[in-house]
């Protein structure tokens, strides 16, 4: 089967993955990387990506699609007044620095241990969101300031880059446990996706230049045809996810987010 025919064969699955990522991005403020990366791990060999390069190309391509998913989700949340742009501006420089660190380590390490740690932590927070006794009550009165806030923002950038995600899950978790209403946390987390994904995508393009086995349509570790297809459906479905989020009460949305965290935690632990 030629590469063109293989891509056509993979096209329906890519369209579906993009739609799911867009809806989830709007609903939870995430970039959709948790949906896109596993799908790309299976589909990228169909466009000629070598097995030893699949993980890096999956992460890089996911990050490229997240830029547009996040921008679309953020604009939809902003129209409902649920984006803290001051927080995004204050975190931006530290997130970008963390993204640079994450990009460097992405070229040096496998994601197995990192995914295990991440999955275990996410499951712990899933219990926090689902326990009736707590009902999502914040652990802290407000977000920290000064160096602790800079450290959190840098860690968000580094961790998200290594996993190929937009950082929405971690941002929503951080803001919610520090007392931010969940709708505002999700809206702001959507904006964080673009802040992380833009420099991370550039980094994955640069570290992938000159590599072999990247398949048809590669720009560094970003597969452009695949990214374009993902973006096409994700930007269409992101506003639907935003509408669904705002149709739910804060209590119900916290429980739905807890179920999402449970799924992601199990996926990350079993995948690797």
Secondary structure, 3 states (H helix, E strand, C coil): CCHHHHHHHHHHHHHHHHHHHHHHHHHHCCCCHHHHHHHHHHHHHHHCCCHHHHHHHHHHHHHHHHHHHHHHHHHHHHCCCCCCHHHHHHHHHHHHHHHHHHHHHHCCCCCHHHHHHHHHHHHHHHHHHHCCCCCCCCCCCCCCCHHHHHHHHHHHHHHHHHHCCCCHHHHHHHHHHCCCCHHHHHHHHHHHHHHHHHHHHHHHHHHHCCCCCCCCCEECCEEHHHHHHHHHHHHHHHHHHHHHHHHCCHHHHHHHHHHHHHHHHHHHHHHC
